[in-house]
Amino acid sequence: MSPLTRALLALVAGGVLLVACAPATPAPTPTKAAQAPSDAASATAAKTATTMSPATSIPTAASPTATKATNFPAKDKVITIIVPYAPGGSGDIGSRVLAPLLEKELGVTVQIENKAGAGSQTGLTELVRSKPDGYTMSQCIFPTVPTLYLEESRKAIFTRKSFQTVAAYGRVPEGFVVESSSPFKAIKDVVDAALSKPNGVTMATAGLITSTHSSALRFQKAVGAEFAYVHFDGGAPELTAILGGHVDVGSVGLTTVLPQAKSGNIRVLSINEANRVKQPAFAEFSTLREQGYDVASSVYHGLVLPAGVPTEIVNILSAAMKKAADSPEAKAKLEEIGIVPDYLDPAQMSDMWQKQEAEVGEMLKMAK
């Protein structure tokens, strides 16, 4: 063995010996683990984080960091808008106008599912039973929604507290109309006839305790008259009865009758908005107030979530709704189908809801 080899072996042996004899590094002293919260505390924290009282904690603006913090909406998810009406109505068409614009803002697919039945009660029931994660919303119409749960015979499983507002996007003006050959040339003629013969003037509506029925009851109270009501199952059969001369007057959603008004088959006696609507389709119609009757009503369309959706997710959805509803494309398409663009944020929509709920309660008492 060469001297060089013997030297290398000696160095290696010495290193091994040093390692073997070195004292072991003491293990670190374990840190005392934080005490886990009790089940009750965890439940309270979870409830606080995910439950929001619609009356006191309604978001009013989008949070700029909410998307990153919540990862909402996830790119592999689909947002569903339940339309609680059959295809083809203003609620359905308005939702289909907004869906692709929401897709653009949110970056995920937004799909429409029609769940018609019981005057929107079927679809809204499905909504409140859904997971409050922001991926299921519902289109809704006011004052129809509060009517559903205030009318005890309907036995709705929901109340105002079952919902979180997202935004309202427009109004559908209502009014009083007659068939073109009717002797009633102005709303005053209707009032005079009803006052001279209580229950002598038949008033058509789109259904018992619908928004058109509520509008007629509100007008009846204001003028001190009594109408004989004829309720139909929707605006289409109501219009057929008006055109056929089977009823004297119709309380209608003006969107439904605009084509017949333009063709001269229907005479519009009033629009029930608080102020004259400048939108071309409605500009020629005078309000009840302009004709001397201090009464007005508005029918809003909007989107709601089930209660319990985290505030930051509500903020994201309402901000996207504002951008979509305020876009020139949305405004043009909504006006084309007879919806007056009118964005209300979550808090404003909640205030409108509260006001209409009070009015509906009064109208239900009158109807009974």
Summary of the structure (lengths in Angstrom):
residues: 368
radius of gyration: 31.3
end to end distance: 117.2
largest distance: 134.6
contacts: 1185
relative contact order: 0.17
helix: 45%
strand: 18%
